[in-house]
């Protein structure tokens, strides 16, 4: 199975899935301004909406 840019395979087991409304796990992401942000740090200053969508060349 091909690896994603994040290093994963893209395959999840049912135990990896979050229930709708449950808290998001902590993560770090690079932003377009070149800075790196953690979810925990951003939540100290603002509300956050996480939106997921299929990437290019994926079904759905």
Phi and psi in degrees as GROMACS dihedral restraints (atoms count N, CA, C in turn):
[ dihedral_restraints ]
;  ai    aj    ak    al  type     phi  dphi    fc
    3     4     5     6     1   -69.7    20    10
    4     5     6     7     1   146.4    20    10
    6     7     8     9     1   -88.5    20    10
    7     8     9    10     1   145.5    20    10
    9    10    11    12     1   -81.9    20    10
   10    11    12    13     1   167.3    20    10
   12    13    14    15     1   -56.2    20    10
   13    14    15    16     1   -28.8    20    10
   15    16    17    18     1   -79.3    20    10
   16    17    18    19     1    -4.2    20    10
   18    19    20    21     1    99.6    20    10
   19    20    21    22     1   -10.6    20    10
   21    22    23    24     1   -85.3    20    10
   22    23    24    25     1   174.2    20    10
   24    25    26    27     1   -92.1    20    10
   25    26    27    28     1   -12.8    20    10
   27    28    29    30     1    88.7    20    10
   28    29    30    31     1    -9.1    20    10
   30    31    32    33     1   -93.0    20    10
   31    32    33    34     1   132.7    20    10
   33    34    35    36     1  -122.7    20    10
   34    35    36    37     1   147.1    20    10
   36    37    38    39     1   -91.6    20    10
   37    38    39    40     1   165.4    20    10
   39    40    41    42     1   -60.4    20    10
   40    41    42    43     1   -30.2    20    10
   42    43    44    45     1   -72.5    20    10
   43    44    45    46     1   -15.0    20    10
   45    46    47    48     1   -83.6    20    10
   46    47    48    49     1   -17.3    20    10
   48    49    50    51     1   -78.7    20    10
   49    50    51    52     1   144.7    20    10
   51    52    53    54     1   -91.8    20    10
   52    53    54    55     1   147.5    20    10
   54    55    56    57     1   -79.4    20    10
   55    56    57    58     1   139.7    20    10
   57    58    59    60     1   -54.9    20    10
   58    59    60    61     1   130.6    20    10
   60    61    62    63     1    93.0    20    10
   61    62    63    64     1    -9.5    20    10
   63    64    65    66     1   -78.7    20    10
   64    65    66    67     1   155.4    20    10
   66    67    68    69     1   -63.1    20    10
   67    68    69    70     1   144.5    20    10
   69    70    71    72     1   -74.2    20    10
   70    71    72    73     1   144.6    20    10
   72    73    74    75     1   -70.1    20    10
   73    74    75    76     1   155.4    20    10
   75    76    77    78     1   -64.1    20    10
   76    77    78    79     1   145.4    20    10
   78    79    80    81     1  -156.1    20    10
   79    80    81    82     1   164.3    20    10
   81    82    83    84     1  -120.2    20    10
   82    83    84    85     1   138.5    20    10
   84    85    86    87     1  -140.5    20    10
   85    86    87    88     1   146.2    20    10
   87    88    89    90     1   -86.2    20    10
   88    89    90    91     1   137.5    20    10
   90    91    92    93     1  -105.1    20    10
   91    92    93    94     1   169.1    20    10
   93    94    95    96     1   -67.3    20    10
   94    95    96    97     1   -15.5    20    10
   96    97    98    99     1   -84.8    20    10
   97    98    99   100     1     2.9    20    10
   99   100   101   102     1    88.0    20    10
  100   101   102   103     1    -7.1    20    10
  102   103   104   105     1   -89.0    20    10
  103   104   105   106     1   160.2    20    10
  105   106   107   108     1  -108.0    20    10
  106   107   108   109     1   133.9    20    10
  108   109   110   111     1  -124.6    20    10
  109   110   111   112     1   145.9    20    10
  111   112   113   114     1  -105.3    20    10
  112   113   114   115     1   151.0    20    10
  114   115   116   117     1   -59.9    20    10
  115   116   117   118     1   -42.2    20    10
  117   118   119   120     1   -59.8    20    10
  118   119   120   121     1   -42.2    20    10
  120   121   122   123     1   -67.4    20    10
  121   122   123   124     1   -41.2    20    10
  123   124   125   126     1   -66.8    20    10
  124   125   126   127     1   -38.4    20    10
  126   127   128   129     1   -64.9    20    10
  127   128   129   130     1   -19.4    20    10
  129   130   131   132     1   -69.1    20    10
  130   131   132   133     1   -22.4    20    10
  132   133   134   135     1  -120.4    20    10
  133   134   135   136     1   -13.8    20    10
  135   136   137   138     1  -159.3    20    10
  136   137   138   139     1   161.5    20    10
  138   139   140   141     1   -78.5    20    10
  139   140   141   142     1   152.3    20    10
  141   142   143   144     1  -130.0    20    10
  142   143   144   145     1   134.8    20    10
  144   145   146   147     1  -115.0    20    10
  145   146   147   148     1   120.0    20    10
  147   148   149   150     1   -95.9    20    10
  148   149   150   151     1   126.5    20    10
  150   151   152   153     1  -122.5    20    10
  151   152   153   154     1   128.2    20    10
  153   154   155   156     1  -114.2    20    10
  154   155   156   157     1   139.5    20    10
  156   157   158   159     1  -146.0    20    10
  157   158   159   160     1   155.3    20    10
  159   160   161   162     1   -64.1    20    10
  160   161   162   163     1   142.0    20    10
  162   163   164   165     1   -77.5    20    10
  163   164   165   166     1   179.4    20    10
  165   166   167   168     1   -60.8    20    10
  166   167   168   169     1   147.4    20    10
  168   169   170   171     1    60.7    20    10
  169   170   171   172     1    31.8    20    10
  171   172   173   174     1  -122.4    20    10
  172   173   174   175     1   145.7    20    10
  174   175   176   177     1   -69.6    20    10
  175   176   177   178     1   146.8    20    10
